[in-house]
Amino acid sequence: MALALAYAQHAARDPLELARAIVVCGCAAALIAAGQALPF
């Protein structure tokens, strides 16, 4: 948890890292949603 907080503080200072994290989380959320919607 401490590592996640440190990364979040670092990402907040770097807009490119923040954008990258948003894209990665968005893709992960889409994959999770698709996995729940697909029957296999």
N, C-alpha and C positions, 0 to 999 in steps of 0.2 A: 504494500500500500504506500509506503514511503517513497518507493521508486516511482510509482504512478504520480504522486503529488509533485515530486521533483521534476518529472518529465512535463507535467502540465504547466508548471511555473516556467520552465525553459521554453515550451512551445508558445506560451502567451507572449514572450518577448520576440519571437521570430514568426512573422506572419506566414512565411512559406511553410514552416513546420506545422503551424496551425491549420493551414489549408490542406496540407497532406494528411493530417490526422482526421480532418473532417471527411475527406474523400475515402480514406480507409474505413472509417466507421460507417459511412454511408453504404459502401460496398458490402461490408460485413452484415449490416442490417438487411440489405436486399437479399443476400444469400440466405440468411436465417428465415426471412419471410417466404422466400421461394421454396425453401426446404420444407416449411410447414404446409405450404399450399400443394406441393407435389405429392402424389401418393407413393412414390418410391424413394 
